[in-house]
């Protein structure tokens, strides 16, 4: 009776335990089904991702089931021990005598076998879930595209115990499928070129990508569906498994694994796991691709910014930009030079703070404020401001033009300001120098010489310099006789006609007229511009003067004709501006060379040209002269050696 009671109790307890195991197994199964459907997202470490939470729930259920099964197993052991080892004093039941096909002990054996099978399945499911979780963490540990691709292939080969694997991606530009990475079971990279002759079943991969359906064959050599794939037959491929990579409803490629040696290497469970893996891998690859695109975009932006910085740095105008808060974001080298502010004193600071050290007359703060407050969009042009900026050369007055823009986006939101500073100081100084040059020289030298002096102001030394020059003095004779027989205005008109004729000859040789003294004129060569052949120019000018005056004589009545005398000398003299500052000034030459030329003119016969030996030595092969003779002149202790100019070759 005791044995029957124990057996009945053991049977009831075993049945209750069996029901608990079945319920737990069902719970694990349902959780696994939900997991296989939901595992389409990235298994990042972010606990806020619902897919990660779902995975965690499934793993927790698996672990709890494992613990519960352990407790159930221990309870069953206690029941068996109680039935087989009764308490002393009680009758020991003979379990063996009751082991009929329908006895409780026989049911216990069946329940234990089912329980062991359930435990094995649960442990396998737990291992698979943990493997998927580990793969997810590994794939999402990096966003570097090439590294992600290698990790994908290494994990899938390890996961399904394949011989080798290939990952093909769809080219986003051409739409063609391309072998992107290939790896073997030892995590070695197989050169992509090794597959250029179809050593893998490309048609199989293309079929999977086009249909978006996975493919599994346990012996490709016997598979009727693959008999047309020559690569399978030629290269002896046995087991094949291929799954698409789908993300955001788009197939971006496929994962292909195979074995050339083993048949029945893969089964339906492997394919299910590969699909779950590919769901993770597709998002990891897509994220890595997006990250690579982002990096390329960032590099492009940086290159564009560097390009713009180079442009801003090279232009002569100052450029200052601010953001919407008024903080300076651009301050180029020209702005630093114009305002005498180091970029570190401006960049990253509010414009009021950066420019407060400048005199208020500079007006940059007001210009920026007005652009933001009063102008919706466009450019405000502020007239030139004349001011002093500490640190500028000689602390002179500088002239600045401001071009200020209030920057707004398409919605009209203020996003910043741009200020362009045009430094007009040097331009105005050049204009002032040009006016000064014109005021001094335009009446005395040819206009082309004036323009050359303006273009090259460094060639002009108005302060004075000592240099070798050639001097021409010309004097009209017979002025007194004309004054006696003609009205004053007629005399003045006649004299001016003669002088103009002489001036034209001087200008033809780029000479400089420095003085009119009554009915005489003075011209110099080699100043203000250097003229290496100045002696020859002076001689040619003198000869042209003589020929022009004689030609003019032939057109005039005998009674109004006058005579002239010309002297030419070469020597050192001081040239520069002479006269009262801010009053009448004249560019001229002073010195012994000028005095000698004047003495030669005083001693020459009518309508002739007398040249000193210093000039003759520089032009002797290019002129015809008379014989030299000695000429004593005032203030010279020794006579001069002079010659009459008879002509030019």
C-alpha positions, 0 to 999 in steps of 0.5 A, spaced: 500 500 500 505 504 501 509 502 495 502 504 491 502 510 494 509 513 493 508 511 486 502 514 485 505 521 488 511 520 484 507 519 478 503 525 480 509 529 481 512 527 475 506 529 471 506 536 474 513 537 473 512 535 466 507 540 465 511 545 468 517 543 463 512 544 457 509 550 459 517 553 460 518 550 453 512 553 450 514 560 453 521 559 450 519 557 443 514 563 443 519 568 445 524 565 440 519 566 434 518 573 436 525 574 436 526 571 429 521 576 427 523 582 430 531 582 429 531 586 424 535 592 427 542 594 429 544 590 436 547 596 438 549 597 446 544 603 446 538 600 451 533 604 448 533 601 442 526 596 442 530 591 438 535 590 443 530 590 449 526 584 445 533 581 445 534 582 452 528 579 454 529 573 450 535 572 453 532 573 460 527 568 459 532 563 456 536 563 462 530 563 467 528 557 464 535 554 464 534 555 472 527 553 472 529 546 469 535 545 474 530 546 479 525 541 476 530 536 475 533 536 482 525 535 485 525 529 480 531 526 483 528 527 490 522 524 488 526 518 485 530 517 491 524 518 496 521 512 492 527 508 492 530 509 499 524 509 504 525 512 511 527 506 516 521 502 519 517 503 513 516 497 508 520 498 502 516 498 495 519 494 490 519 498 484 522 493 479 516 489 481 511 494 478 515 496 472 509 494 467 508 498 460 503 502 464 506 503 470 509 510 473 516 508 473 516 507 465 512 514 465 518 517 469 523 514 464 519 517 458 519 524 461 526 524 463 528 523 456 523 529 454 526 533 459 533 532 457 531 533 450 528 540 452 534 542 456 539 540 450 534 544 445 534 550 450 541 550 451 542 550 444 537 556 443 540 560 448 547 559 445 544 561 438 541 567 442 548 569 445 551 568 439 547 573 435 547 578 441 555 577 441 555 578 433 550 584 434 555 588 439 561 586 434 558 589 428 556 595 431 563 596 435 565 600 429 563 604 423 569 603 419 566 601 412 572 596 410 572 593 417 565 592 418 565 588 411 571 583 414 567 582 421 561 580 417 564 575 413 568 572 419 562 572 423 558 568 418 563 563 416 565 562 424 557 562 425 555 556 420 562 553 420 563 554 412 569 554 408 569 560 405 564 566 404 563 572 399 560 579 401 557 582 394 554 589 394 550 592 389 554 598 386 549 604 388 551 608 381 551 602 376 546 597 380 551 592 378 553 586 384 560 587 385 565 582 390 566 587 395 570 582 400 572 575 401 574 571 407 576 564 408 575 560 415 581 562 418 579 569 417 584 571 411 582 575 406 581 572 399 583 577 393 577 579 390 581 578 383 581 570 385 573 570 384 574 574 377 573 567 373 567 565 377 570 561 382 564 562 386 556 561 383 555 568 381 548 566 378 546 564 385 548 570 388 545 574 383 538 570 383 538 571 391 539 579 390 534 579 384 529 575 388 530 577 395 529 570 397 535 566 401 537 559 398 540 553 401 542 546 398 546 541 402 549 538 395 549 543 389 552 537 385 545 534 385 541 540 386 536 540 379 535 547 381 543 549 380 544 544 374 545 550 369 550 553 374 557 551 370 561 554 376 558 549 381 560 543 377 567 546 374 569 548 381 566 542 385 562 546 390 558 542 394 554 546 400 551 553 398 547 558 403 546 565 400 541 570 404 540 577 401 542 583 405 535 588 406 535 594 409 529 600 408 526 595 404 532 595 399 536 589 397 544 592 398 547 585 396 548 578 399 552 574 403 554 567 400 558 561 404 559 555 401 564 548 402 567 545 396 568 538 400 562 537 405 555 535 403 549 537 408 554 542 411 548 547 412 541 545 414 534 549 415 536 552 422 543 554 419 539 558 414 534 561 419 540 563 423 544 566 417 537 570 415 537 573 422 545 575 422 544 578 415 538 582 418 543 585 423 549 585 418 545 589 412 544 595 417 551 595 420 553 595 412 548 601 411 550 605 417 558 604 415 556 606 408 552 612 411 558 614 415 563 613 410 559 618 405 558 622 411 566 622 412 567 624 405 562 630 405 565 632 412 572 632 408 569 636 402 566 641 407 573 641 410 577 642 403 572 647 401 573 651 407 580 651 406 579 653 399 575 659 402 580 660 407 585 661 402 581 665 398 580 670 404 587 670 406 590 672 399 585 677 397 587 684 398 581 687 402 580 685 409 574 680 410 570 680 417 564 675 418 560 674 424 555 669 426 548 671 428 550 672 435 555 677 433 561 673 434 567 673 429 568 667 425 573 670 419 578 675 420 583 674 414 590 677 414 588 683 410 584 685 415 589 684 420 594 688 416 589 694 415 586 694 422 593 692 426 590 687 430 592 680 430 587 674 428 587 671 435 585 678 438 578 678 434 577 670 432 571 667 437 570 674 440 564 679 439 565 684 434 564 689 440 569 686 444 574 685 439 574 692 436 573 696 442 580 698 442 580 701 435 578 709 435 571 710 435 572 714 428 574 708 425 566 706 426 567 698 425 562 697 431 557 702 428 557 699 421 556 692 423 551 694 428 547 698 423 547 692 418 544 688 423 539 692 425 537 697 419 538 692 413 534 686 412 539 684 406 544 686 401 550 690 402 551 697 405 556 701 402 559 706 407 563 712 404 570 713 405 572 714 412 579 718 414 582 716 421 588 714 424 589 707 426 595 706 432 600 702 429 600 704 422 606 707 418 608 714 420 601 714 424 598 717 418 591 718 416 588 712 413 582 712 408 577 706 408 571 704 405 566 699 408 562 694 404 557 691 410 552 685 408 547 683 413 546 675 412 540 672 412 537 665 410 531 663 405 526 664 411 529 671 412 532 669 419 539 673 421 545 668 420 550 673 421 554 679 418 560 680 413 564 686 412 569 687 407 574 693 408 577 696 402 583 700 404 584 706 399 590 709 403 595 707 398 590 709 392 589 716 395 597 717 396 598 715 389 593 720 386 596 725 390 603 723 388 600 723 381 597 730 382 603 733 384 607 730 378 602 733 374 603 739 377 610 740 377 612 736 370 606 737 365 608 744 363 615 742 362 616 735 359 612 730 354 606 727 357 608 720 356 614 722 361 609 724 366 605 718 365 611 714 366 613 718 372 606 717 375 606 709 374 613 709 377 614 714 382 620 711 385 624 713 379 622 720 382 626 724 387 623 730 388 628 731 394 634 732 390 639 728 388 646 729 384 647 726 378 650 727 371 646 730 366 646 734 359 644 741 359 641 745 353 641 753 353 637 756 348 637 764 347 633 768 342 637 774 339 634 781 336 629 782 342 630 789 343 630 791 335 623 787 335 620 791 341 622 798 338 618 796 331 612 792 334 607 792 339 608 789 345 603 783 344 605 782 337 612 781 340 610 776 345 606 772 340 612 772 336 617 770 341 612 764 344 612 761 337 619 761 337 619 758 344 614 753 342 618 751 336 624 749 340 620 746 346 617 741 341 624 739 339 626 738 346 620 734 347 621 729 341 627 727 345 624 726 352 627 732 355 625 736 361 624 744 360 626 747 367 626 754 366 624 760 361 628 766 362 625 771 358 627 770 351 631 764 353 630 757 355 633 751 359 632 743 358 636 737 361 636 730 360 637 724 364 632 727 369 627 726 372 628 719 368 634 716 367 637 716 360 643 712 358 644 716 352 642 723 355 648 726 351 646 724 344 639 726 346 641 733 348 645 734 341 639 731 337 634 736 340 639 742 339 640 740 332 632 739 331 631 746 334 636 749 330 633 746 323 626 748 326 627 755 327 631 756 320 625 753 317 620 757 321 624 763 318 623 761 311 616 762 312 616 769 316 618 776 313 625 778 314 623 784 318 620 779 324 626 774 323 630 773 329 637 769 331 638 764 336 644 761 340 644 754 343 650 751 348 650 744 350 654 741 356 654 735 360 656 734 367 654 733 374 649 737 377 643 737 383 636 736 380 630 736 384 624 741 387 626 748 388 622 753 391 618 755 397 614 749 400 606 750 399 608 755 394 611 756 387 616 750 386 620 748 380 623 742 378 630 744 375 638 743 376 643 747 379 651 747 379 657 748 374 654 744 369 648 748 368 653 755 368 657 752 363 652 751 358 649 758 359 656 760 358 657 756 351 650 759 349 652 766 351 659 765 346 656 762 340 655 765 334 648 767 331 644 761 329 649 756 331 650 750 336 656 750 341 658 743 345 663 742 350 668 737 350 665 733 356 659 732 351 663 731 345 666 725 348 660 721 349 657 722 342 663 723 337 662 717 333 655 720 332 655 727 330 659 732 325 663 737 328 668 743 327 675 743 329 676 744 337 678 750 340 679 753 347 674 758 350 675 762 356 669 763 360 667 766 367 668 763 373 673 758 370 680 758 371 682 754 365 679 754 358 674 750 355 675 745 349 669 746 345 666 745 338 661 747 333 655 742 331 655 741 324 650 736 323 648 729 324 649 722 320 
